[in-house]
Amino acid sequence: MNEEQVNDILNQLMEGDLSEYFVKNEDFMDFRKVLVKREDFKHFRGIAQRNGDVLYQYLKEPRS
C-alpha cells in the first residue's frame, strides 16, 4: 500500500464517502506511517480486530 492510496482512503473517511475501512495486518504499518503524519490524526479511531487487523473510522470530534 503506497502513501497516495492511504491518503485517498483517509480522505474518503474524512469526507464521509466511507464510514469505515478495514486494514489487514500486513498493510497496517504502511497505513499507520501515513496516518500519524496527518494534522487530523486524532479524528481517526482504530479498532483492533483479530489477527492484527484494524478497522478505522473517522470521528467528528478528535480523540483526547
PDB file of N, H, CA, C and O in Angstrom:
ATOM      1  N   MET A   1       0.853  -1.170   0.000  1.00  0.00           N
ATOM      2  CA  MET A   1       0.000   0.000   0.000  1.00  0.00           C
ATOM      3  C   MET A   1       0.903   1.239   0.000  1.00  0.00           C
ATOM      4  O   MET A   1       1.742   1.388   0.888  1.00  0.00           O
ATOM      5  N   ASN A   2       0.738   2.125  -0.983  1.00  0.00           N
ATOM      6  H   ASN A   2       0.055   2.004  -1.704  1.00  0.00           H
ATOM      7  CA  ASN A   2       1.595   3.305  -1.033  1.00  0.00           C
ATOM      8  C   ASN A   2       0.919   4.507  -0.369  1.00  0.00           C
ATOM      9  O   ASN A   2      -0.265   4.470  -0.034  1.00  0.00           O
ATOM     10  N   GLU A   3       1.703   5.569  -0.190  1.00  0.00           N
ATOM     11  H   GLU A   3       2.664   5.599  -0.462  1.00  0.00           H
ATOM     12  CA  GLU A   3       1.236   6.749   0.535  1.00  0.00           C
ATOM     13  C   GLU A   3       0.021   7.403  -0.134  1.00  0.00           C
ATOM     14  O   GLU A   3      -0.890   7.868   0.551  1.00  0.00           O
ATOM     15  N   GLU A   4       0.010   7.438  -1.442  1.00  0.00           N
ATOM     16  H   GLU A   4       0.750   7.060  -1.998  1.00  0.00           H
ATOM     17  CA  GLU A   4      -1.103   8.044  -2.171  1.00  0.00           C
ATOM     18  C   GLU A   4      -2.407   7.272  -1.940  1.00  0.00           C
ATOM     19  O   GLU A   4      -3.462   7.874  -1.741  1.00  0.00           O
ATOM     20  N   GLN A   5      -2.330   5.946  -1.968  1.00  0.00           N
ATOM     21  H   GLN A   5      -1.473   5.457  -2.129  1.00  0.00           H
ATOM     22  CA  GLN A   5      -3.512   5.113  -1.733  1.00  0.00           C
ATOM     23  C   GLN A   5      -4.055   5.338  -0.322  1.00  0.00           C
ATOM     24  O   GLN A   5      -5.263   5.474  -0.129  1.00  0.00           O
ATOM     25  N   VAL A   6      -3.163   5.377   0.652  1.00  0.00           N
ATOM     26  H   VAL A   6      -2.181   5.267   0.495  1.00  0.00           H
ATOM     27  CA  VAL A   6      -3.568   5.562   2.049  1.00  0.00           C
ATOM     28  C   VAL A   6      -4.231   6.929   2.224  1.00  0.00           C
ATOM     29  O   VAL A   6      -5.289   7.024   2.846  1.00  0.00           O
ATOM     30  N   ASN A   7      -3.627   7.978   1.686  1.00  0.00           N
ATOM     31  H   ASN A   7      -2.768   7.901   1.180  1.00  0.00           H
ATOM     32  CA  ASN A   7      -4.215   9.311   1.803  1.00  0.00           C
ATOM     33  C   ASN A   7      -5.575   9.377   1.127  1.00  0.00           C
ATOM     34  O   ASN A   7      -6.482  10.055   1.610  1.00  0.00           O
ATOM     35  N   ASP A   8      -5.715   8.682   0.024  1.00  0.00           N
ATOM     36  H   ASP A   8      -4.978   8.131  -0.368  1.00  0.00           H
ATOM     37  CA  ASP A   8      -7.001   8.606  -0.675  1.00  0.00           C
ATOM     38  C   ASP A   8      -8.079   7.999   0.235  1.00  0.00           C
ATOM     39  O   ASP A   8      -9.188   8.522   0.338  1.00  0.00           O
ATOM     40  N   ILE A   9      -7.736   6.903   0.880  1.00  0.00           N
ATOM     41  H   ILE A   9      -6.835   6.478   0.796  1.00  0.00           H
ATOM     42  CA  ILE A   9      -8.668   6.209   1.784  1.00  0.00           C
ATOM     43  C   ILE A   9      -9.002   7.104   2.983  1.00  0.00           C
ATOM     44  O   ILE A   9     -10.165   7.223   3.369  1.00  0.00           O
ATOM     45  N   LEU A  10      -7.981   7.727   3.565  1.00  0.00           N
ATOM     46  H   LEU A  10      -7.037   7.630   3.251  1.00  0.00           H
ATOM     47  CA  LEU A  10      -8.196   8.588   4.731  1.00  0.00           C
ATOM     48  C   LEU A  10      -9.066   9.786   4.369  1.00  0.00           C
ATOM     49  O   LEU A  10      -9.918  10.194   5.159  1.00  0.00           O
ATOM     50  N   ASN A  11      -8.863  10.347   3.194  1.00  0.00           N
ATOM     51  H   ASN A  11      -8.171  10.015   2.552  1.00  0.00           H
ATOM     52  CA  ASN A  11      -9.696  11.467   2.745  1.00  0.00           C
ATOM     53  C   ASN A  11     -11.140  11.037   2.539  1.00  0.00           C
ATOM     54  O   ASN A  11     -12.063  11.792   2.847  1.00  0.00           O
ATOM     55  N   GLN A  12     -11.344   9.830   2.022  1.00  0.00           N
ATOM     56  H   GLN A  12     -10.595   9.217   1.771  1.00  0.00           H
ATOM     57  CA  GLN A  12     -12.710   9.316   1.846  1.00  0.00           C
ATOM     58  C   GLN A  12     -13.394   9.120   3.195  1.00  0.00           C
ATOM     59  O   GLN A  12     -14.586   9.392   3.333  1.00  0.00           O
ATOM     60  N   LEU A  13     -12.647   8.650   4.184  1.00  0.00           N
ATOM     61  H   LEU A  13     -11.678   8.428   4.071  1.00  0.00           H
ATOM     62  CA  LEU A  13     -13.202   8.514   5.540  1.00  0.00           C
ATOM     63  C   LEU A  13     -13.562   9.883   6.099  1.00  0.00           C
ATOM     64  O   LEU A  13     -14.634  10.055   6.679  1.00  0.00           O
ATOM     65  N   MET A  14     -12.675  10.857   5.930  1.00  0.00           N
ATOM     66  H   MET A  14     -11.804  10.717   5.458  1.00  0.00           H
ATOM     67  CA  MET A  14     -12.890  12.198   6.454  1.00  0.00           C
ATOM     68  C   MET A  14     -14.113  12.854   5.803  1.00  0.00           C
ATOM     69  O   MET A  14     -14.890  13.527   6.481  1.00  0.00           O
ATOM     70  N   GLU A  15     -14.283  12.663   4.510  1.00  0.00           N
ATOM     71  H   GLU A  15     -13.652  12.116   3.959  1.00  0.00           H
ATOM     72  CA  GLU A  15     -15.384  13.288   3.778  1.00  0.00           C
ATOM     73  C   GLU A  15     -16.705  12.537   3.918  1.00  0.00           C
ATOM     74  O   GLU A  15     -17.747  13.015   3.470  1.00  0.00           O
ATOM     75  N   GLY A  16     -16.658  11.363   4.541  1.00  0.00           N
ATOM     76  H   GLY A  16     -15.811  10.975   4.906  1.00  0.00           H
ATOM     77  CA  GLY A  16     -17.876  10.597   4.747  1.00  0.00           C
ATOM     78  C   GLY A  16     -18.244   9.682   3.589  1.00  0.00           C
ATOM     79  O   GLY A  16     -19.311   9.069   3.602  1.00  0.00           O
ATOM     80  N   ASP A  17     -17.372   9.580   2.586  1.00  0.00           N
ATOM     81  H   ASP A  17     -16.504  10.078   2.576  1.00  0.00           H
ATOM     82  CA  ASP A  17     -17.620   8.669   1.469  1.00  0.00           C
ATOM     83  C   ASP A  17     -17.521   7.214   1.927  1.00  0.00           C
ATOM     84  O   ASP A  17     -18.188   6.332   1.385  1.00  0.00           O
ATOM     85  N   LEU A  18     -16.676   6.977   2.936  1.00  0.00           N
ATOM     86  H   LEU A  18     -16.134   7.693   3.377  1.00  0.00           H
ATOM     87  CA  LEU A  18     -16.564   5.668   3.581  1.00  0.00           C
ATOM     88  C   LEU A  18     -16.905   5.846   5.054  1.00  0.00           C
ATOM     89  O   LEU A  18     -16.490   6.824   5.675  1.00  0.00           O
ATOM     90  N   SER A  19     -17.661   4.903   5.615  1.00  0.00           N
ATOM     91  H   SER A  19     -17.998   4.109   5.111  1.00  0.00           H
ATOM     92  CA  SER A  19     -17.969   5.001   7.048  1.00  0.00           C
ATOM     93  C   SER A  19     -16.873   4.332   7.876  1.00  0.00           C
ATOM     94  O   SER A  19     -16.643   4.701   9.027  1.00  0.00           O
ATOM     95  N   GLU A  20     -16.199   3.345   7.281  1.00  0.00           N
ATOM     96  H   GLU A  20     -16.386   3.045   6.345  1.00  0.00           H
ATOM     97  CA  GLU A  20     -15.105   2.653   7.952  1.00  0.00           C
ATOM     98  C   GLU A  20     -14.236   1.974   6.907  1.00  0.00           C
ATOM     99  O   GLU A  20     -14.660   1.757   5.772  1.00  0.00           O
ATOM    100  N   TYR A  21     -13.012   1.642   7.306  1.00  0.00           N
ATOM    101  H   TYR A  21     -12.667   1.819   8.228  1.00  0.00           H
ATOM    102  CA  TYR A  21     -12.094   0.979   6.387  1.00  0.00           C
ATOM    103  C   TYR A  21     -11.324  -0.085   7.147  1.00  0.00           C
ATOM    104  O   TYR A  21     -10.797   0.174   8.229  1.00  0.00           O
ATOM    105  N   PHE A  22     -11.259  -1.278   6.583  1.00  0.00           N
ATOM    106  H   PHE A  22     -11.687  -1.489   5.704  1.00  0.00           H
ATOM    107  CA  PHE A  22     -10.609  -2.425   7.193  1.00  0.00           C
ATOM    108  C   PHE A  22      -9.188  -2.552   6.666  1.00  0.00           C
ATOM    109  O   PHE A  22      -8.982  -2.679   5.459  1.00  0.00           O
ATOM    110  N   VAL A  23      -8.204  -2.519   7.565  1.00  0.00           N
ATOM    111  H   VAL A  23      -8.371  -2.416   8.546  1.00  0.00           H
ATOM    112  CA  VAL A  23      -6.792  -2.627   7.189  1.00  0.00           C
ATOM    113  C   VAL A  23      -6.257  -3.978   7.649  1.00  0.00           C
ATOM    114  O   VAL A  23      -6.307  -4.313   8.832  1.00  0.00           O
ATOM    115  N   LYS A  24      -5.750  -4.740   6.698  1.00  0.00           N
ATOM    116  H   LYS A  24      -5.709  -4.467   5.736  1.00  0.00           H
ATOM    117  CA  LYS A  24      -5.167  -6.048   7.017  1.00  0.00           C
ATOM    118  C   LYS A  24      -3.858  -5.862   7.771  1.00  0.00           C
ATOM    119  O   LYS A  24      -3.189  -4.839   7.626  1.00  0.00           O
ATOM    120  N   ASN A  25      -3.502  -6.844   8.567  1.00  0.00           N
ATOM    121  H   ASN A  25      -4.046  -7.675   8.684  1.00  0.00           H
ATOM    122  CA  ASN A  25      -2.290  -6.819   9.372  1.00  0.00           C
ATOM    123  C   ASN A  25      -1.049  -6.491   8.532  1.00  0.00           C
ATOM    124  O   ASN A  25      -0.203  -5.708   8.962  1.00  0.00           O
ATOM    125  N   GLU A  26      -0.939  -7.079   7.351  1.00  0.00           N
ATOM    126  H   GLU A  26      -1.627  -7.715   7.002  1.00  0.00           H
ATOM    127  CA  GLU A  26       0.254  -6.872   6.529  1.00  0.00           C
ATOM    128  C   GLU A  26       0.355  -5.442   5.972  1.00  0.00           C
ATOM    129  O   GLU A  26       1.440  -5.019   5.573  1.00  0.00           O
ATOM    130  N   ASP A  27      -0.752  -4.698   5.939  1.00  0.00           N
ATOM    131  H   ASP A  27      -1.633  -5.041   6.263  1.00  0.00           H
ATOM    132  CA  ASP A  27      -0.744  -3.315   5.461  1.00  0.00           C
ATOM    133  C   ASP A  27      -0.728  -2.291   6.592  1.00  0.00           C
ATOM    134  O   ASP A  27      -0.608  -1.092   6.342  1.00  0.00           O
ATOM    135  N   PHE A  28      -0.848  -2.754   7.826  1.00  0.00           N
ATOM    136  H   PHE A  28      -0.946  -3.728   8.030  1.00  0.00           H
ATOM    137  CA  PHE A  28      -1.014  -1.857   8.964  1.00  0.00           C
ATOM    138  C   PHE A  28       0.111  -0.839   9.107  1.00  0.00           C
ATOM    139  O   PHE A  28      -0.171   0.350   9.257  1.00  0.00           O
ATOM    140  N   MET A  29       1.358  -1.254   9.068  1.00  0.00           N
ATOM    141  H   MET A  29       1.587  -2.220   8.947  1.00  0.00           H
ATOM    142  CA  MET A  29       2.474  -0.334   9.289  1.00  0.00           C
ATOM    143  C   MET A  29       2.556   0.728   8.198  1.00  0.00           C
ATOM    144  O   MET A  29       2.811   1.895   8.495  1.00  0.00           O
ATOM    145  N   ASP A  30       2.345   0.345   6.947  1.00  0.00           N
ATOM    146  H   ASP A  30       2.138  -0.603   6.706  1.00  0.00           H
ATOM    147  CA  ASP A  30       2.341   1.316   5.848  1.00  0.00           C
ATOM    148  C   ASP A  30       1.210   2.318   6.038  1.00  0.00           C
ATOM    149  O   ASP A  30       1.397   3.517   5.832  1.00  0.00           O
ATOM    150  N   PHE A  31       0.041   1.831   6.430  1.00  0.00           N
ATOM    151  H   PHE A  31      -0.111   0.857   6.597  1.00  0.00           H
ATOM    152  CA  PHE A  31      -1.127   2.676   6.651  1.00  0.00           C
ATOM    153  C   PHE A  31      -0.874   3.646   7.805  1.00  0.00           C
ATOM    154  O   PHE A  31      -1.152   4.840   7.694  1.00  0.00           O
ATOM    155  N   ARG A  32      -0.353   3.133   8.893  1.00  0.00           N
ATOM    156  H   ARG A  32      -0.128   2.163   8.984  1.00  0.00           H
ATOM    157  CA  ARG A  32      -0.145   3.943  10.096  1.00  0.00           C
ATOM    158  C   ARG A  32       0.905   5.026   9.879  1.00  0.00           C
ATOM    159  O   ARG A  32       0.754   6.139  10.383  1.00  0.00           O
ATOM    160  N   LYS A  33       1.972   4.716   9.133  1.00  0.00           N
ATOM    161  H   LYS A  33       2.094   3.812   8.724  1.00  0.00           H
ATOM    162  CA  LYS A  33       3.022   5.703   8.856  1.00  0.00           C
ATOM    163  C   LYS A  33       2.450   6.960   8.221  1.00  0.00           C
ATOM    164  O   LYS A  33       2.869   8.072   8.543  1.00  0.00           O
ATOM    165  N   VAL A  34       1.499   6.785   7.326  1.00  0.00           N
ATOM    166  H   VAL A  34       1.159   5.881   7.065  1.00  0.00           H
ATOM    167  CA  VAL A  34       0.870   7.920   6.656  1.00  0.00           C
ATOM    168  C   VAL A  34      -0.123   8.602   7.600  1.00  0.00           C
ATOM    169  O   VAL A  34      -0.186   9.829   7.666  1.00  0.00           O
ATOM    170  N   LEU A  35      -0.886   7.804   8.319  1.00  0.00           N
ATOM    171  H   LEU A  35      -0.836   6.807   8.266  1.00  0.00           H
ATOM    172  CA  LEU A  35      -1.915   8.337   9.213  1.00  0.00           C
ATOM    173  C   LEU A  35      -1.340   9.264  10.278  1.00  0.00           C
ATOM    174  O   LEU A  35      -1.884  10.346  10.503  1.00  0.00           O
ATOM    175  N   VAL A  36      -0.264   8.871  10.934  1.00  0.00           N
ATOM    176  H   VAL A  36       0.178   7.993  10.752  1.00  0.00           H
ATOM    177  CA  VAL A  36       0.265   9.664  12.050  1.00  0.00           C
ATOM    178  C   VAL A  36       0.869  10.989  11.595  1.00  0.00           C
ATOM    179  O   VAL A  36       1.068  11.878  12.423  1.00  0.00           O
ATOM    180  N   LYS A  37       1.164  11.148  10.321  1.00  0.00           N
ATOM    181  H   LYS A  37       1.002  10.426   9.648  1.00  0.00           H
ATOM    182  CA  LYS A  37       1.699  12.405   9.791  1.00  0.00           C
ATOM    183  C   LYS A  37       0.605  13.452   9.558  1.00  0.00           C
ATOM    184  O   LYS A  37       0.895  14.639   9.405  1.00  0.00           O
ATOM    185  N   ARG A  38      -0.637  13.009   9.534  1.00  0.00           N
ATOM    186  H   ARG A  38      -0.873  12.045   9.658  1.00  0.00           H
ATOM    187  CA  ARG A  38      -1.747  13.916   9.213  1.00  0.00           C
ATOM    188  C   ARG A  38      -2.095  14.825  10.379  1.00  0.00           C
ATOM    189  O   ARG A  38      -1.995  14.441  11.544  1.00  0.00           O
ATOM    190  N   GLU A  39      -2.504  16.034  10.038  1.00  0.00           N
ATOM    191  H   GLU A  39      -2.585  16.346   9.091  1.00  0.00           H
ATOM    192  CA  GLU A  39      -2.916  17.009  11.041  1.00  0.00           C
ATOM    193  C   GLU A  39      -4.172  16.549  11.784  1.00  0.00           C
ATOM    194  O   GLU A  39      -4.339  16.839  12.968  1.00  0.00           O
ATOM    195  N   ASP A  40      -5.052  15.832  11.084  1.00  0.00           N
ATOM    196  H   ASP A  40      -4.916  15.596  10.122  1.00  0.00           H
ATOM    197  CA  ASP A  40      -6.312  15.361  11.686  1.00  0.00           C
ATOM    198  C   ASP A  40      -6.204  13.943  12.254  1.00  0.00           C
ATOM    199  O   ASP A  40      -7.205  13.237  12.380  1.00  0.00           O
ATOM    200  N   PHE A  41      -4.992  13.540  12.592  1.00  0.00           N
ATOM    201  H   PHE A  41      -4.179  14.113  12.490  1.00  0.00           H
ATOM    202  CA  PHE A  41      -4.718  12.196  13.117  1.00  0.00           C
ATOM    203  C   PHE A  41      -5.658  11.801  14.259  1.00  0.00           C
ATOM    204  O   PHE A  41      -6.135  10.667  14.308  1.00  0.00           O
ATOM    205  N   LYS A  42      -5.920  12.723  15.164  1.00  0.00           N
ATOM    206  H   LYS A  42      -5.533  13.644  15.124  1.00  0.00           H
ATOM    207  CA  LYS A  42      -6.738  12.428  16.351  1.00  0.00           C
ATOM    208  C   LYS A  42      -8.217  12.187  16.018  1.00  0.00           C
ATOM    209  O   LYS A  42      -8.979  11.750  16.881  1.00  0.00           O
ATOM    210  N   HIS A  43      -8.618  12.462  14.798  1.00  0.00           N
ATOM    211  H   HIS A  43      -7.999  12.817  14.097  1.00  0.00           H
ATOM    212  CA  HIS A  43     -10.002  12.224  14.395  1.00  0.00           C
ATOM    213  C   HIS A  43     -10.235  10.772  13.953  1.00  0.00           C
ATOM    214  O   HIS A  43     -11.376  10.340  13.790  1.00  0.00           O
ATOM    215  N   PHE A  44      -9.155  10.041  13.765  1.00  0.00           N
ATOM    216  H   PHE A  44      -8.229  10.392  13.898  1.00  0.00           H
ATOM    217  CA  PHE A  44      -9.278   8.652  13.319  1.00  0.00           C
ATOM    218  C   PHE A  44      -9.221   7.709  14.500  1.00  0.00           C
ATOM    219  O   PHE A  44      -8.368   7.838  15.378  1.00  0.00           O
ATOM    220  N   ARG A  45     -10.138   6.759  14.512  1.00  0.00           N
ATOM    221  H   ARG A  45     -10.831   6.654  13.798  1.00  0.00           H
ATOM    222  CA  ARG A  45     -10.159   5.746  15.563  1.00  0.00           C
ATOM    223  C   ARG A  45      -9.884   4.401  14.923  1.00  0.00           C
ATOM    224  O   ARG A  45     -10.542   4.015  13.956  1.00  0.00           O
ATOM    225  N   GLY A  46      -8.910   3.690  15.466  1.00  0.00           N
ATOM    226  H   GLY A  46      -8.376   4.004  16.251  1.00  0.00           H
ATOM    227  CA  GLY A  46      -8.599   2.344  15.010  1.00  0.00           C
ATOM    228  C   GLY A  46      -9.108   1.337  16.019  1.00  0.00           C
ATOM    229  O   GLY A  46      -8.784   1.417  17.204  1.00  0.00           O
ATOM    230  N   ILE A  47      -9.910   0.384  15.548  1.00  0.00           N
ATOM    231  H   ILE A  47     -10.173   0.319  14.585  1.00  0.00           H
ATOM    232  CA  ILE A  47     -10.467  -0.644  16.424  1.00  0.00           C
ATOM    233  C   ILE A  47      -9.796  -1.965  16.074  1.00  0.00           C
ATOM    234  O   ILE A  47      -9.957  -2.487  14.971  1.00  0.00           O
ATOM    235  N   ALA A  48      -9.041  -2.496  17.032  1.00  0.00           N
ATOM    236  H   ALA A  48      -8.910  -2.071  17.928  1.00  0.00           H
ATOM    237  CA  ALA A  48      -8.300  -3.738  16.799  1.00  0.00           C
ATOM    238  C   ALA A  48      -9.248  -4.901  16.516  1.00  0.00           C
ATOM    239  O   ALA A  48     -10.298  -5.043  17.143  1.00  0.00           O
ATOM    240  N   GLN A  49      -8.851  -5.714  15.567  1.00  0.00           N
ATOM    241  H   GLN A  49      -7.998  -5.599  15.057  1.00  0.00           H
ATOM    242  CA  GLN A  49      -9.595  -6.904  15.184  1.00  0.00           C
ATOM    243  C   GLN A  49      -8.701  -8.124  15.418  1.00  0.00           C
ATOM    244  O   GLN A  49      -7.561  -7.989  15.861  1.00  0.00           O
ATOM    245  N   ARG A  50      -9.206  -9.264  15.130  1.00  0.00           N
ATOM    246  H   ARG A  50     -10.133  -9.373  14.770  1.00  0.00           H
ATOM    247  CA  ARG A  50      -8.409 -10.486  15.259  1.00  0.00           C
ATOM    248  C   ARG A  50      -7.273 -10.502  14.246  1.00  0.00           C
ATOM    249  O   ARG A  50      -7.371  -9.915  13.169  1.00  0.00           O
ATOM    250  N   ASN A  51      -6.194 -11.183  14.612  1.00  0.00           N
ATOM    251  H   ASN A  51      -6.114 -11.660  15.487  1.00  0.00           H
ATOM    252  CA  ASN A  51      -5.035 -11.392  13.740  1.00  0.00           C
ATOM    253  C   ASN A  51      -4.300 -10.104  13.388  1.00  0.00           C
ATOM    254  O   ASN A  51      -3.599 -10.063  12.377  1.00  0.00           O
ATOM    255  N   GLY A  52      -4.438  -9.059  14.186  1.00  0.00           N
ATOM    256  H   GLY A  52      -5.007  -9.092  15.008  1.00  0.00           H
ATOM    257  CA  GLY A  52      -3.698  -7.826  13.963  1.00  0.00           C
ATOM    258  C   GLY A  52      -4.309  -6.888  12.941  1.00  0.00           C
ATOM    259  O   GLY A  52      -3.687  -5.888  12.582  1.00  0.00           O
ATOM    260  N   ASP A  53      -5.496  -7.179  12.467  1.00  0.00           N
ATOM    261  H   ASP A  53      -6.001  -7.992  12.759  1.00  0.00           H
ATOM    262  CA  ASP A  53      -6.184  -6.292  11.537  1.00  0.00           C
ATOM    263  C   ASP A  53      -6.807  -5.145  12.332  1.00  0.00           C
ATOM    264  O   ASP A  53      -7.028  -5.264  13.537  1.00  0.00           O
ATOM    265  N   VAL A  54      -7.090  -4.023  11.642  1.00  0.00           N
ATOM    266  H   VAL A  54      -6.910  -3.926  10.663  1.00  0.00           H
ATOM    267  CA  VAL A  54      -7.644  -2.846  12.319  1.00  0.00           C
ATOM    268  C   VAL A  54      -8.757  -2.250  11.470  1.00  0.00           C
ATOM    269  O   VAL A  54      -8.637  -2.147  10.249  1.00  0.00           O
ATOM    270  N   LEU A  55      -9.839  -1.859  12.132  1.00  0.00           N
ATOM    271  H   LEU A  55      -9.936  -1.943  13.123  1.00  0.00           H
ATOM    272  CA  LEU A  55     -10.964  -1.192  11.484  1.00  0.00           C
ATOM    273  C   LEU A  55     -10.879   0.288  11.838  1.00  0.00           C
ATOM    274  O   LEU A  55     -10.927   0.648  13.014  1.00  0.00           O
ATOM    275  N   TYR A  56     -10.754   1.149  10.827  1.00  0.00           N
ATOM    276  H   TYR A  56     -10.715   0.857   9.871  1.00  0.00           H
ATOM    277  CA  TYR A  56     -10.631   2.588  11.063  1.00  0.00           C
ATOM    278  C   TYR A  56     -11.934   3.296  10.774  1.00  0.00           C
ATOM    279  O   TYR A  56     -12.655   2.968   9.832  1.00  0.00           O
ATOM    280  N   GLN A  57     -12.221   4.296  11.626  1.00  0.00           N
ATOM    281  H   GLN A  57     -11.635   4.563  12.392  1.00  0.00           H
ATOM    282  CA  GLN A  57     -13.390   5.154  11.476  1.00  0.00           C
ATOM    283  C   GLN A  57     -12.944   6.595  11.676  1.00  0.00           C
ATOM    284  O   GLN A  57     -11.934   6.855  12.331  1.00  0.00           O
ATOM    285  N   TYR A  58     -13.702   7.531  11.107  1.00  0.00           N
ATOM    286  H   TYR A  58     -14.522   7.320  10.575  1.00  0.00           H
ATOM    287  CA  TYR A  58     -13.411   8.953  11.288  1.00  0.00           C
ATOM    288  C   TYR A  58     -14.408   9.534  12.274  1.00  0.00           C
ATOM    289  O   TYR A  58     -15.614   9.325  12.146  1.00  0.00           O
ATOM    290  N   LEU A  59     -13.895  10.273  13.270  1.00  0.00           N
ATOM    291  H   LEU A  59     -12.915  10.443  13.374  1.00  0.00           H
ATOM    292  CA  LEU A  59     -14.736  10.880  14.294  1.00  0.00           C
ATOM    293  C   LEU A  59     -14.835  12.379  14.051  1.00  0.00           C
ATOM    294  O   LEU A  59     -13.842  13.019  13.705  1.00  0.00           O
ATOM    295  N   LYS A  60     -16.026  12.945  14.230  1.00  0.00           N
ATOM    296  H   LYS A  60     -16.833  12.425  14.512  1.00  0.00           H
ATOM    297  CA  LYS A  60     -16.216  14.389  14.080  1.00  0.00           C
ATOM    298  C   LYS A  60     -15.412  15.150  15.134  1.00  0.00           C
ATOM    299  O   LYS A  60     -14.818  16.187  14.842  1.00  0.00           O
ATOM    300  N   GLU A  61     -15.399  14.633  16.348  1.00  0.00           N
ATOM    301  H   GLU A  61     -15.881  13.790  16.585  1.00  0.00           H
ATOM    302  CA  GLU A  61     -14.646  15.231  17.449  1.00  0.00           C
ATOM    303  C   GLU A  61     -13.339  14.442  17.630  1.00  0.00           C
ATOM    304  O   GLU A  61     -13.359  13.211  17.622  1.00  0.00           O
ATOM    305  N   PRO A  62     -12.219  15.131  17.791  1.00  0.00           N
ATOM    306  CA  PRO A  62     -10.940  14.408  17.958  1.00  0.00           C
ATOM    307  C   PRO A  62     -10.881  13.644  19.284  1.00  0.00           C
ATOM    308  O   PRO A  62     -11.475  14.043  20.286  1.00  0.00           O
ATOM    309  N   ARG A  63     -10.148  12.542  19.251  1.00  0.00           N
ATOM    310  H   ARG A  63      -9.666  12.218  18.437  1.00  0.00           H
ATOM    311  CA  ARG A  63      -9.896  11.779  20.480  1.00  0.00           C
ATOM    312  C   ARG A  63      -9.079  12.631  21.438  1.00  0.00           C
ATOM    313  O   ARG A  63      -8.372  13.544  21.011  1.00  0.00           O
ATOM    314  N   SER A  64      -9.169  12.343  22.712  1.00  0.00           N
ATOM    315  H   SER A  64      -9.743  11.601  23.059  1.00  0.00           H
ATOM    316  CA  SER A  64      -8.372  13.107  23.685  1.00  0.00           C
ATOM    317  C   SER A  64      -6.990  12.509  23.832  1.00  0.00           C
ATOM    318  O   SER A  64      -6.177  13.015  24.606  1.00  0.00           O
TER     319      SER A  64
END
